[in-house]
Each structure stands twice: as C-alpha cells, then as structure tokens.
Amino acid sequence: MPYTRRETFLPFTRPMIGQAEIDEMIDSIHSGWITTGPKSARFEEELQTYNGVPHCRVMNSATTAQEITMQCLNLQPGDEVITTSLTWVSTLSTVVLQGGIPVLVDIDPVTLNLNPSKLEAAITPRTVGIIPVHLTGLPCPMEAIWDIAQRHGLWVVEDAAQAMGATYKGTKIGGDPRSVMSVYSFHPNKNMTTGEGGAIAFFKDEFLPRIQRLRFHGIERDAWKRQSKEGSVHIDVTEPARKANFMDLQAALGLHQIKQLDGFNARRRQLFHRYLDLFQGMDEVMLPTPGDEIHGHCFHLFVLRLHPEKAGLSRDEFVAALKEENIGTGIHYRPTHWHTYYQDFYAKHAHALPKDGLPHTEWSGERLLSLPLWPGLTEEDQDQVVAAIKHVIAKARKNVTV
Ligand SMILES: Cc1ncc(COP(=O)(O)O)c(C=O)c1O
C-alpha cells in the first residue's frame, strides 16, 4: 500500500476520562466539598488495597511525594543517595533540595533501569539510600538492589511514578516492605490519572503523622475532619511545611481510574506487543523489552532507540520528521546530568559520577524516543505510526545514498 500522511496530529499520549469520572466530579461540586475530604480518604484506601500496602497517602504530585520521603527519612546536607540519570529530573532535584547529593550509576542498556552491578562501587561512608526508578513501567531488578541495601544498611525508596500496576515477582510495586517507601504519579500521561497527583506507599505506622504534617502546613489533622460536626476547630502547627494536599475533585477521577487500571494496562500490553511484531526485522531501531514473569511490566512507555548511522538521520531529526507526518513522540528522558544545573553540580561533585562515566545512559539518551501508547490508541493509529516511521527512514536513507 502506498504511504499516506495521517490527516490529524496523533499525540504520544492522551488520558482516558469517561462519564463515570465526569459524574463523580459533578457530584463533588454539588456536595459542597471539593478539596481534601472523604473521597480523598476513600481513594487512599483503594490505593492501599490495590497495591497491597498498609498505608498510602496522596498529595499534589509525585514530585512533592518524593520531597516528603526525603524529609521523612531525615536526609541531611552532604548525604549521598544513589540513583540513575535517565529519569525525570524530580528524582534528583528532590534529593538536592534537601542538601543531598544524588550519586549516579549507569543503566542496563537493555532495560534502561539501574544496573545493580554498578551499585557497590558507588557506595561511600556518606551513602544513606538508593532510589531505583522503574522507567517505562518496567520494574528494576529489586532482589539485587535490596540485597546490597541490606548489607550496607541503606534505605530503598522506589520511584514508581511510571509503575502503577507493575509487579515484581508477582507483588505490586510498592508492596514489598524491603523498600521503606515508594512513590506513584497520577500525572495525565501516566497509566491512571487524577489530573495531577501523587502518593507515597509505606509500611511503617510511625511515618503516618509526619507525612500528614509535611503535606499540609505542619498540621496533622485534615481540614475536613476539623470542619465536620464532630471535629474540633482548633489546630496546632508542630513544624513548618508546604501545602500539597490532594482535592476530592482529583479523587473523583482516581476512584474510577483505579477500577479501570488493570483493563487499561491489558490494552497497553496488547499494543506494546503489536508494536514489537510490526517492527520485527527493522534493524534501524532497537526495540524495548516487554519484561518477564519476574519483572511484570505495566507498559507505560514504548521506547524505541534509533540507530542514526543505519537510519540516515539523528534522533532529533527523526522526531521532527515524524511531527511533519503528524505523529507525536516524547523523549523520556534527556539524561539529568546533561541539564545546565546538573552539569555545574557534577563539576563541583565529581565523585558523584562514576570514573568511567555513564556510557549506556548517554548512548540511550541520544537515541531514545517514546511512541504513541495509550489504551484508546487504535490499531489503525498504530499502523500509521509504523508506516510513518518506515517512510521517514526510507526517505532519509535515500538522501544518504544519493
Ligand atoms: C520517573 C518519574 N519520576 C517522577 C515523576 C514526577 O511525577 P509528577 O509529575 O507527578 O510530579 C515522573 C513524572 O513524569 C516520572 O516519570
């Protein structure tokens, strides 16, 4: 079939908001209570049940949740935390904001996740913890990470922003007490959304009052409890803190999104495997791994890596050419240590980068792009993405040979 350009722009992701979510939001508006309240509390219970954890607390974003985990763990200036550069910047910035030093280790070039064989060389007397990032929704090899953490007396906080619904050895990410806390995101491009929003999953009861305080002005009791008939109107601030609470309007979305999450992820899985089939035999691109029994993928992103020398154009030229064909893509992510602030930061903290650099992170960072993937994507949309990719590469290769 001759190639024809898609008529309308296809974004790389789109949230799946249905009538049930809309009705629930309208119900909140009519109820007279739209900020943190009973629906937020119900959503926390749903998250706990879904993930198999005793405590989940919601707040305005995963970034805030990450910041609060670092405060809760009393991260001190100069403390070192080991993580990867191929992540959203908040994984590092929330450590830096507390005065900590994110020490970077390279990724596994197949999975794009932290390579545990690199961990021990990065541990120093200042190391306090490890933040593995389940990038693309593919779980990290947690057993090796927990083992090293335990031997060196380090905590593990999982960046599970992209991993709602993913499993490790059959347990939901965040549901293993060997990680002290895990953080989920409900940003609109995630597998389920509350508009904006994030949550901390944890096992220890002792963190509960501090997390409540740190998300709301240093006050332990939620406003809706104070303003209810039984509540006391008096408050007491026991430490200074941000305002990062979650609204019932957001919970209205979350309560219905979480019910659909397994269905959404099953559809993502189908589309992910269909992409793998459609790209079979194309040697200009490197395909992502679909996970396995141990690493239960939730198929958040389908990340291709382009071989520029074979394709005849760079990744950035490829992204621009696909846009011309009405195909949207994303870049997840530009390695954090390439950003201006972190170039300066690591110039000052050279010991926080491995002596042999981050070759796999940089190799992938130059080549990766995320293709359209969300449950509402049709097979026709997907065929158009693949046709556009083949068309752009064929055109680029022709220019190279001429
Ligand atoms: C790996 C990772 N960590 C953290 C975040 C931060 O999430 P939020 O936008 O909810 O703050 C994101 C969001 O894109 C992410 O992908």
Ligand as a Chemical Component Dictionary entry (heavy atoms), coordinates in Angstrom:
data_LIG
# 
_chem_comp.id                   LIG 
_chem_comp.type                 NON-POLYMER 
_chem_comp.pdbx_formal_charge   0 
_chem_comp.three_letter_code    LIG 
# 
loop_
_chem_comp_atom.comp_id 
_chem_comp_atom.atom_id 
_chem_comp_atom.alt_atom_id 
_chem_comp_atom.type_symbol 
_chem_comp_atom.charge 
_chem_comp_atom.model_Cartn_x 
_chem_comp_atom.model_Cartn_y 
_chem_comp_atom.model_Cartn_z 
_chem_comp_atom.pdbx_ordinal 
LIG C1 C1 C 0 10.267 8.635  36.708 1  
LIG C2 C2 C 0 9.451  9.793  37.209 2  
LIG N1 N1 N 0 9.639  10.254 38.456 3  
LIG C3 C3 C 0 8.921  11.271 38.951 4  
LIG C4 C4 C 0 7.966  11.918 38.188 5  
LIG C5 C5 C 0 7.234  13.080 38.785 6  
LIG O1 O1 O 0 5.829  12.933 38.762 7  
LIG P1 P1 P 0 4.857  14.170 38.979 8  
LIG O2 O2 O 0 4.675  14.823 37.629 9  
LIG O3 O3 O 0 3.565  13.568 39.461 10 
LIG O4 O4 O 0 5.463  15.081 39.956 11 
LIG C6 C6 C 0 7.726  11.474 36.886 12 
LIG C7 C7 C 0 6.729  12.149 36.050 13 
LIG O5 O5 O 0 6.829  12.263 34.868 14 
LIG C8 C8 C 0 8.478  10.378 36.376 15 
LIG O6 O6 O 0 8.296  9.917  35.140 16 
# 
loop_
_chem_comp_bond.comp_id 
_chem_comp_bond.atom_id_1 
_chem_comp_bond.atom_id_2 
_chem_comp_bond.value_order 
_chem_comp_bond.pdbx_ordinal 
LIG C1 C2 SING 1  
LIG C2 N1 SING 2  
LIG C2 C8 DOUB 3  
LIG N1 C3 DOUB 4  
LIG C3 C4 SING 5  
LIG C4 C5 SING 6  
LIG C4 C6 DOUB 7  
LIG C5 O1 SING 8  
LIG O1 P1 SING 9  
LIG P1 O2 DOUB 10 
LIG P1 O3 SING 11 
LIG P1 O4 SING 12 
LIG C6 C7 SING 13 
LIG C6 C8 SING 14 
LIG C7 O5 DOUB 15 
LIG C8 O6 SING 16 
# 
